[in-house]
């Protein structure tokens, strides 16, 4: 039995990764005692907007606002580049499996490791953002509070990882 049809799952993951480029990576709320009232709340988007626009009025009056704005701008760009490269490699791998130019066994190993690494990395990132980064920021800038929430972009990466693990299971059955 040929398992070439299983190559459709990485293509589905590519579509989800492209969609995730237009979704918020994470939600963010910033509060600084006496300087930012009420808290600034917005999303970190891969292509800008969201929290970056919300911080703009404070760049001139709050010393660290420009640094925070630049940091989150680069976070969005880095996410966009990684999502795009990930989508490209998944697309190439899926097409190669579907056309038969790549063995299903090799692709299957990449799907399992890729799926698990996506899931594990997102869980680690969520834990770090929720529990460690706020403490680090309070040490860097006393009186500044930053809280994070999980965005749809992060959830999409976990879903992509799950689909790749599912594709690995189907490929294992198809062999």
N, C-alpha and C positions, 0 to 999 in steps of 0.2 A: 504494500500500500504506500502510495506516495504522500509525503507530508508537505508538499509544496504549498498547499492551501493555508498552512499554518503561518506562512509569511505575511498574511494579511494582518495579523495581530501587531507586529511592529509598525505597520502603516497606520493602524488605528491609533497607536501611541503617538505617531508623528502628528496626526490631526489634533490630538489632545494637547500636545506640547505647543503647537502653533496657537491654539485657542488660549492656552495659559499665558501666552505673551501679552494678551490683551486683558488679563484679569489681575486684580491686586495680588501681589506676592504676600503681603501681610498688612495688617492694620497697625496703626501706631498712635499713641496718645502722649503728648509732651506737656508737662506742667513745670513751671519755674516760679517759685514763691515770689510774689511781688512784681514779676516781669511779664508773665504770660497768664492772664486770667480772662476767661476760663481756659482750660487746657486746649491745646491745638490737637485736633484729631483728624486723621486722614489715612490714606493707603499709600503704600510704596508700590509704584507701578513700574514695570520694566522700561517704559518709554517716557517716564517723567509724569508730571501732574500730581494729583493727590496731595500728599503731605508737603511736597516741594513747593507747591503753590501756596499752601497754608502758612509755611514758614517765611515766605518772601517779605511780608510787612515787618517782621521782627529782625531781619538781618542787620539793619542799621542800628537798632537799639539794644539788642541782646547779643553780647559778645560771642557766645557759642552757637548762635543760631545758624550762622554761615557755615561753620564747621559741620554741624549736624546736617544741614541741607546738602553740602557737598558729599558727605559720607553716604547718605541715603541715595543721592543721585548715582553714585558709583555702584552701590549695591544693586540698584535697578538695572544698570547697564551690564554688570557682571552676570546677573540672572538671565538677562536677555541673550547674551552671547552664549552662555552655557546651554540654555534651552534650545537655541538655534543649532548649535553644533550637535547636541544630543539628537535632535530631530533629523538632522542630515545623516548621521551615522546609522540611526535606526532605519531610515528610509532606504539607504543603500543596502543594509543587511537584509531587510525584508524583500526587496526586489531581487537580490541575489538568491535568496532561498526560493522565491516563487519561480524564477527562471531556471533554477537547477544549477547555477554556477557556483553555489556554495553549499556544502554539505549541511544537512539538517543537524547533525551531531555537533558541529562547531558552533552553529548559530544557537543551538539549544543551550550550550554552556554559557554563551554570552548573555542570553536572555535571563537565565537564572541569576548569574552574578550581577547583571545590570539591574534587574528588578529588585533583588534584595538590597543592593547598595543604594538604590533610590529611596526605598522605604526606610532603611536604617539611617541614612544621612538626613532625611527630613525629620525623623523622630529626634535625632540628636540635635539638629538645628532648632527645633521647637523647644526642647528642654533648655538649651543654652540661652535662647532668646527670652524665655519666660523666667528663668531662675538665676542666670549668671550675669547677663548684660546689664540689667537694671542696677545691680550692685556696683559693677564696674563704672557705669556712668555716674552714679552718685559719688564715687571716689574721685572721678575726673572733674566733675562739675557739681560741687555741693549745692543743694537746693534745687537741682534739676531732677525731675522724675520722668522716666520713660517707661511705658508699658506697651507690650506687643500683643497682637492677637493673630491667630492663624488666618491667612488669606486663601482665596480660592486657588491661586497659583501654586501654593504649597500642597494643597489637597490634591490638585491635579497630578502633581509629581508622584504622590503616594498611589494614586489610581493607576498611573502609567506603570509603576513598579509592580502593582498587583496584576495588571494585564500581562506583563512580561513573564511573571511567575506562572500565571495561568497558561500562557503559550508554551512554556517549558513543560508543564504537566501534559498538555495535549501532544506536544512533540514526543515526549517519553512514551505516551500511549500509542502514537502513530508508528513508532519504530518497531 
